[in-house]
Amino acid sequence: MAEPITTTAAPVASSAAADRTVDCGLRPSLCVARDVGGLLRDSGLRPTRQRIALGRLLYAKGDRHVTAEILHEEAMRARVPVSLATVYNTLHQFTEVGLLRELAVDGSKTWFDTNVTEHHHFLVEDDNRLMDIPGAHVSVDRLPEIPDGMEIARVDVVVRLRRKRVS
């Protein structure tokens, strides 16, 4: 059996997004709202009109959790002409360069988190809503032995909540 490993959360993204945090003194999700095009360029993505528009929608409200369907609906309300497929592609591209964290909470639903710092999540089942748990508030140990040639990329903890049932 592997030795116990203690971790508090996922590592902080080591992408241009994290570097940009130093430049503006804020977390990427707060910084990007001011300069989406610059953040995309720094991350190696071409700042297309659609990426910039979706980035502004994503980050304008601060840290949050969205699905592709939620962002697509917001884009339609804001009169940003994008297909749902483009929204999915953009969210995955942002994730690949460290601008978002992808969370597969249920087999049928994937959330994207604008907060890429170390943290975990509460899932409020009654509301189908995610809430952040600071990374320092969760400790994970006794992880299974890691197969040869592999390394832990991240440990995500999702604590499921529901309202107490009245008897």
Backbone as CSV, one residue per row, in Angstrom:
resi,resn,N_x,N_y,N_z,CA_x,CA_y,CA_z,C_x,C_y,C_z
1,MET,0.841,-1.179,0.000,0.000,0.000,0.000,0.888,1.244,0.000
2,ALA,0.432,2.292,-0.674,1.203,3.527,-0.770,1.203,4.243,0.568
3,GLU,2.227,5.055,0.773,2.268,5.873,1.981,1.151,6.898,1.922
4,PRO,0.603,7.275,3.086,-0.450,8.286,3.083,0.053,9.583,2.459
5,ILE,-0.810,10.185,1.684,-0.506,11.462,1.041,-1.517,12.461,1.558
6,THR,-1.062,13.602,1.987,-1.970,14.646,2.428,-1.960,15.747,1.388
7,THR,-3.145,16.109,0.961,-3.281,17.190,-0.010,-4.483,18.014,0.394
8,THR,-4.470,19.254,0.046,-5.605,20.095,0.380,-6.474,20.358,-0.825
9,ALA,-5.931,20.274,-2.015,-6.742,20.524,-3.212,-5.874,20.391,-4.437
10,ALA,-6.447,20.841,-5.546,-5.721,20.815,-6.806,-4.607,21.844,-6.788
11,PRO,-3.525,21.592,-7.535,-2.479,22.597,-7.613,-2.976,23.837,-8.336
12,VAL,-2.405,24.963,-7.994,-2.758,26.193,-8.681,-2.277,26.075,-10.114
13,ALA,-3.111,26.548,-11.030,-2.756,26.455,-12.449,-1.410,27.110,-12.693
14,SER,-0.565,26.446,-13.452,0.759,26.990,-13.732,0.800,27.565,-15.130
15,SER,-0.333,28.040,-15.580,-0.444,28.579,-16.927,-0.216,30.081,-16.921
16,ALA,-0.394,30.670,-18.091,-0.288,32.113,-18.205,-1.334,32.798,-17.339
17,ALA,-2.453,32.118,-17.082,-3.484,32.700,-16.231,-2.922,32.988,-14.845
18,ALA,-2.173,32.050,-14.296,-1.584,32.258,-12.980,-0.545,33.368,-13.031
19,ASP,0.252,33.407,-14.109,1.242,34.464,-14.251,0.573,35.828,-14.324
20,ARG,-0.540,35.899,-15.014,-1.247,37.161,-15.172,-1.795,37.654,-13.837
21,THR,-2.057,36.751,-12.917,-2.527,37.138,-11.596,-1.527,38.081,-10.942
22,VAL,-0.257,37.785,-11.094,0.778,38.627,-10.515,0.739,40.011,-11.150
23,ASP,0.512,40.067,-12.465,0.502,41.336,-13.174,-0.563,42.295,-12.655
24,CYS,-1.743,41.775,-12.347,-2.812,42.681,-11.954,-3.156,42.573,-10.474
25,GLY,-2.508,41.661,-9.759,-2.734,41.546,-8.332,-4.049,40.881,-7.962
26,LEU,-4.715,40.289,-8.920,-5.989,39.630,-8.668,-5.944,38.206,-9.187
27,ARG,-6.915,37.381,-8.754,-7.021,36.044,-9.323,-7.401,36.167,-10.792
28,PRO,-7.081,35.173,-11.602,-7.382,35.243,-13.033,-8.831,35.571,-13.327
29,SER,-9.759,35.013,-12.587,-11.169,35.249,-12.874,-11.541,36.713,-12.695
30,LEU,-10.851,37.415,-11.827,-11.140,38.829,-11.652,-10.348,39.672,-12.636
31,CYS,-9.143,39.253,-12.943,-8.288,40.003,-13.850,-8.795,39.933,-15.282
32,VAL,-9.269,38.771,-15.690,-9.653,38.577,-17.080,-10.825,39.455,-17.480
33,ALA,-11.690,39.809,-16.539,-12.823,40.663,-16.869,-12.352,42.005,-17.393
34,ARG,-11.155,42.413,-16.985,-10.633,43.693,-17.446,-9.930,43.579,-18.789
35,ASP,-9.331,42.432,-19.107,-8.562,42.304,-20.336,-8.639,40.877,-20.874
36,VAL,-9.781,40.519,-21.408,-9.981,39.167,-21.911,-9.030,38.878,-23.061
37,GLY,-8.907,39.806,-23.987,-8.027,39.599,-25.142,-6.586,39.355,-24.728
38,GLY,-6.086,40.127,-23.782,-4.716,39.955,-23.304,-4.520,38.629,-22.608
39,LEU,-5.502,38.222,-21.808,-5.399,36.947,-21.112,-5.401,35.784,-22.104
40,LEU,-6.230,35.879,-23.127,-6.261,34.829,-24.152,-4.916,34.741,-24.860
41,ARG,-4.370,35.882,-25.255,-3.049,35.892,-25.926,-1.981,35.306,-25.016
42,ASP,-1.966,35.721,-23.750,-0.974,35.212,-22.794,-1.112,33.706,-22.585
43,SER,-2.308,33.186,-22.774,-2.562,31.755,-22.588,-2.332,30.955,-23.868
44,GLY,-1.992,31.638,-24.955,-1.740,30.947,-26.213,-2.967,30.761,-27.081
45,LEU,-4.072,31.400,-26.727,-5.281,31.323,-27.541,-5.446,32.602,-28.348
46,ARG,-5.872,32.439,-29.581,-6.129,33.599,-30.429,-7.389,34.292,-29.915
47,PRO,-7.335,35.593,-29.674,-8.497,36.307,-29.128,-9.540,36.605,-30.204
48,THR,-10.325,35.592,-30.563,-11.376,35.788,-31.554,-12.530,36.555,-30.927
49,ARG,-13.376,37.086,-31.763,-14.526,37.849,-31.293,-15.394,36.989,-30.367
50,GLN,-15.627,35.730,-30.760,-16.478,34.857,-29.949,-15.816,34.493,-28.615
51,ARG,-14.524,34.209,-28.621,-13.836,33.892,-27.364,-13.856,35.078,-26.413
52,ILE,-13.624,36.265,-26.944,-13.638,37.464,-26.103,-15.034,37.685,-25.520
53,ALA,-16.057,37.551,-26.349,-17.428,37.755,-25.868,-17.784,36.732,-24.796
54,LEU,-17.458,35.453,-25.027,-17.754,34.426,-24.032,-16.915,34.623,-22.769
55,GLY,-15.656,35.033,-22.916,-14.804,35.313,-21.760,-15.359,36.442,-20.914
56,ARG,-15.854,37.469,-21.556,-16.450,38.580,-20.794,-17.684,38.124,-20.039
57,LEU,-18.517,37.311,-20.688,-19.695,36.785,-19.997,-19.291,35.903,-18.820
58,LEU,-18.287,35.075,-19.030,-17.830,34.149,-17.983,-17.320,34.882,-16.758
59,TYR,-16.485,35.881,-16.968,-15.741,36.488,-15.866,-16.316,37.792,-15.341
60,ALA,-17.327,38.336,-15.981,-17.873,39.626,-15.556,-18.510,39.560,-14.171
61,LYS,-18.961,38.369,-13.763,-19.656,38.236,-12.484,-18.754,37.679,-11.393
62,GLY,-17.443,37.654,-11.607,-16.525,37.118,-10.605,-16.502,35.602,-10.639
63,ASP,-16.051,34.991,-9.554,-15.954,33.533,-9.497,-17.340,32.917,-9.549
64,ARG,-17.465,31.905,-10.420,-18.745,31.223,-10.525,-18.597,29.891,-11.232
65,HIS,-19.665,29.128,-11.212,-19.708,27.811,-11.820,-20.786,27.841,-12.896
66,VAL,-20.437,27.433,-14.109,-21.404,27.433,-15.203,-21.331,26.114,-15.968
67,THR,-22.416,25.785,-16.610,-22.431,24.702,-17.585,-22.418,25.363,-18.963
68,ALA,-22.173,24.574,-19.975,-22.202,25.111,-21.337,-23.593,25.661,-21.651
69,GLU,-24.611,24.986,-21.165,-25.976,25.427,-21.435,-26.271,26.775,-20.768
70,ILE,-25.795,26.957,-19.555,-25.991,28.240,-18.864,-25.297,29.354,-19.632
71,LEU,-24.036,29.124,-20.021,-23.299,30.168,-20.747,-23.931,30.443,-22.103
72,HIS,-24.402,29.419,-22.782,-25.059,29.612,-24.085,-26.312,30.462,-23.916
73,GLU,-27.090,30.187,-22.879,-28.297,30.977,-22.611,-27.938,32.441,-22.338
74,GLU,-26.888,32.664,-21.554,-26.442,34.033,-21.279,-25.988,34.725,-22.561
75,ALA,-25.302,33.992,-23.417,-24.846,34.562,-24.693,-26.034,34.960,-25.565
76,MET,-27.052,34.113,-25.599,-28.249,34.433,-26.396,-28.927,35.691,-25.854
77,ARG,-29.039,35.789,-24.524,-29.653,36.986,-23.922,-28.831,38.238,-24.204
78,ALA,-27.500,38.081,-24.283,-26.623,39.223,-24.553,-26.460,39.478,-26.059
79,ARG,-27.178,38.707,-26.859,-27.134,38.825,-28.323,-25.743,38.539,-28.893
80,VAL,-25.072,37.558,-28.271,-23.790,37.064,-28.786,-24.117,35.853,-29.659
81,PRO,-23.913,35.958,-30.963,-24.317,34.878,-31.866,-23.335,33.700,-31.851
82,VAL,-23.581,32.721,-30.967,-22.735,31.531,-30.892,-23.618,30.299,-30.775
83,SER,-23.142,29.209,-31.338,-23.855,27.941,-31.204,-23.454,27.287,-29.884
84,LEU,-24.256,26.333,-29.448,-23.926,25.583,-28.242,-22.611,24.833,-28.445
85,ALA,-22.368,24.324,-29.648,-21.106,23.623,-29.938,-19.915,24.557,-29.767
86,THR,-20.042,25.807,-30.189,-18.957,26.784,-30.024,-18.717,27.062,-28.550
87,VAL,-19.781,27.144,-27.767,-19.637,27.362,-26.329,-18.882,26.191,-25.703
88,TYR,-19.273,24.959,-26.031,-18.569,23.778,-25.513,-17.094,23.825,-25.895
89,ASN,-16.818,24.072,-27.169,-15.424,24.114,-27.640,-14.629,25.180,-26.906
90,THR,-15.211,26.345,-26.727,-14.517,27.444,-26.053,-14.245,27.101,-24.592
91,LEU,-15.223,26.539,-23.903,-15.016,26.158,-22.499,-13.891,25.130,-22.383
92,HIS,-13.850,24.164,-23.283,-12.780,23.157,-23.241,-11.423,23.774,-23.587
93,GLN,-11.386,24.710,-24.528,-10.126,25.392,-24.849,-9.641,26.206,-23.656
94,PHE,-10.533,26.916,-22.985,-10.164,27.696,-21.807,-9.635,26.773,-20.706
95,THR,-10.262,25.604,-20.569,-9.831,24.631,-19.564,-8.433,24.106,-19.883
96,GLU,-8.180,23.785,-21.136,-6.878,23.233,-21.544,-5.723,24.164,-21.236
97,VAL,-5.953,25.475,-21.275,-4.872,26.427,-21.007,-4.894,26.951,-19.571
98,GLY,-5.778,26.398,-18.732,-5.774,26.753,-17.315,-6.611,27.955,-16.934
99,LEU,-7.475,28.426,-17.822,-8.333,29.564,-17.488,-9.593,29.140,-16.745
100,LEU,-9.932,27.861,-16.832,-11.093,27.301,-16.151,-10.730,25.951,-15.559
101,ARG,-11.512,25.508,-14.589,-11.430,24.131,-14.083,-12.694,23.415,-14.500
102,GLU,-12.539,22.216,-15.003,-13.682,21.405,-15.381,-14.030,20.468,-14.235
103,LEU,-15.319,20.398,-13.908,-15.784,19.550,-12.815,-16.894,18.641,-13.330
104,ALA,-16.633,17.366,-13.370,-17.657,16.395,-13.729,-18.305,15.935,-12.437
105,VAL,-19.409,16.544,-12.078,-20.046,16.294,-10.797,-20.991,15.101,-10.895
106,ASP,-21.796,15.081,-11.886,-22.678,13.961,-12.162,-22.304,13.456,-13.544
107,GLY,-22.605,12.210,-13.826,-22.244,11.652,-15.117,-22.809,12.431,-16.286
108,SER,-23.922,13.112,-16.072,-24.583,13.802,-17.171,-24.301,15.301,-17.222
109,LYS,-23.636,15.855,-16.215,-23.443,17.306,-16.172,-21.993,17.659,-15.876
110,THR,-21.459,18.567,-16.679,-20.110,19.079,-16.466,-20.202,20.564,-16.171
111,TRP,-19.547,20.962,-15.089,-19.490,22.362,-14.692,-18.112,22.903,-15.019
112,PHE,-18.032,24.205,-15.235,-16.770,24.886,-15.451,-16.667,25.981,-14.400
113,ASP,-15.510,26.047,-13.752,-15.291,26.936,-12.614,-14.299,28.016,-13.017
114,THR,-14.668,29.271,-12.820,-13.758,30.374,-13.144,-12.672,30.542,-12.093
115,ASN,-12.859,29.931,-10.934,-11.860,29.997,-9.866,-10.902,28.817,-10.041
116,VAL,-9.686,29.085,-10.479,-8.712,28.022,-10.727,-7.744,27.831,-9.562
117,THR,-8.003,28.494,-8.440,-7.147,28.325,-7.264,-7.501,27.026,-6.555
118,GLU,-6.698,26.662,-5.540,-6.927,25.436,-4.777,-8.217,25.532,-3.982
119,HIS,-9.175,24.661,-4.309,-10.405,24.596,-3.538,-11.209,23.362,-3.937
120,HIS,-12.247,23.096,-3.149,-13.158,21.977,-3.388,-14.571,22.542,-3.483
121,HIS,-15.573,21.654,-3.474,-16.931,22.131,-3.709,-17.982,21.441,-2.858
122,PHE,-19.017,22.232,-2.516,-20.278,21.711,-2.023,-21.198,21.655,-3.235
123,LEU,-21.952,20.578,-3.378,-23.014,20.502,-4.362,-24.326,20.527,-3.604
124,VAL,-25.109,21.579,-3.793,-26.415,21.687,-3.148,-27.399,20.992,-4.074
125,GLU,-27.722,19.744,-3.737,-28.529,18.911,-4.623,-29.911,19.496,-4.881
126,ASP,-30.524,20.102,-3.861,-31.871,20.662,-4.020,-31.909,21.769,-5.069
127,ASP,-30.829,22.516,-5.189,-30.769,23.653,-6.103,-29.905,23.377,-7.331
128,ASN,-29.255,22.214,-7.371,-28.323,21.888,-8.449,-27.309,23.026,-8.622
129,ARG,-26.657,23.363,-7.502,-25.756,24.514,-7.453,-24.473,24.114,-6.751
130,LEU,-23.343,24.652,-7.236,-22.037,24.423,-6.612,-21.622,25.635,-5.807
131,MET,-20.941,25.378,-4.681,-20.375,26.439,-3.851,-18.938,26.052,-3.533
132,ASP,-18.055,27.024,-3.501,-16.651,26.762,-3.218,-16.411,26.449,-1.739
133,ILE,-15.470,25.546,-1.507,-14.934,25.273,-0.178,-13.444,25.619,-0.275
134,PRO,-12.934,26.538,0.540,-11.502,26.842,0.471,-10.663,25.574,0.638
135,GLY,-9.590,25.471,-0.136,-8.736,24.287,-0.129,-8.211,23.924,1.237
136,ALA,-7.903,24.913,2.065,-7.338,24.650,3.387,-8.358,24.016,4.329
137,HIS,-9.641,24.017,3.957,-10.678,23.472,4.824,-10.934,21.989,4.600
138,VAL,-10.213,21.379,3.665,-10.382,19.958,3.374,-9.010,19.307,3.357
139,SER,-8.910,18.173,4.020,-7.672,17.417,4.006,-7.976,16.011,3.491
140,VAL,-7.219,15.570,2.513,-7.402,14.240,1.937,-6.119,13.455,2.182
141,ASP,-6.270,12.271,2.788,-5.097,11.424,2.970,-5.479,9.982,2.652
142,ARG,-4.488,9.118,2.698,-4.672,7.703,2.401,-5.224,7.474,1.003
143,LEU,-4.658,8.163,0.039,-5.020,7.929,-1.355,-4.491,6.564,-1.784
144,PRO,-5.109,5.942,-2.759,-4.639,4.630,-3.204,-3.261,4.725,-3.852
145,GLU,-2.592,3.584,-3.957,-1.295,3.537,-4.610,-1.461,3.960,-6.065
146,ILE,-0.552,4.781,-6.507,-0.615,5.312,-7.864,0.089,4.334,-8.809
147,PRO,-0.538,3.986,-9.929,0.108,3.066,-10.881,1.428,3.626,-11.408
148,ASP,2.346,2.735,-11.753,3.636,3.146,-12.307,3.429,4.046,-13.516
149,GLY,4.264,5.061,-13.600,4.221,5.975,-14.733,3.140,7.030,-14.640
150,MET,2.415,7.075,-13.529,1.330,8.038,-13.362,1.653,8.985,-12.210
151,GLU,1.001,10.142,-12.213,1.104,11.084,-11.115,-0.271,11.702,-10.867
152,ILE,-0.492,12.168,-9.663,-1.766,12.802,-9.332,-1.775,14.194,-9.949
153,ALA,-2.772,14.459,-10.769,-2.924,15.774,-11.376,-3.699,16.703,-10.456
154,ARG,-4.702,16.140,-9.781,-5.550,16.969,-8.940,-6.461,16.051,-8.139
155,VAL,-6.836,16.479,-6.962,-7.819,15.767,-6.163,-8.991,16.718,-5.973
156,ASP,-10.152,16.293,-6.450,-11.363,17.101,-6.297,-12.276,16.434,-5.283
157,VAL,-12.733,17.220,-4.319,-13.690,16.723,-3.342,-14.993,17.472,-3.565
158,VAL,-16.076,16.715,-3.724,-17.410,17.293,-3.839,-18.231,16.756,-2.682
159,VAL,-18.666,17.662,-1.821,-19.504,17.307,-0.677,-20.939,17.627,-1.069
160,ARG,-21.771,16.607,-1.112,-23.164,16.766,-1.518,-24.014,17.174,-0.316
161,LEU,-24.809,18.213,-0.508,-25.674,18.716,0.558,-27.132,18.639,0.113
162,ARG,-28.012,18.501,1.090,-29.448,18.635,0.832,-30.075,19.219,2.086
163,ARG,-31.226,19.814,1.908,-31.928,20.382,3.059,-32.370,19.253,3.970
164,LYS,-32.334,19.524,5.269,-32.774,18.522,6.242,-34.255,18.238,6.033
165,ARG,-34.571,16.966,6.131,-35.966,16.521,6.004,-36.653,16.709,7.350
166,VAL,-37.799,17.306,7.332,-38.569,17.520,8.559,-39.395,16.269,8.802
167,SER,-39.279,15.723,10.032,-40.019,14.491,10.374,-41.393,14.783,10.876
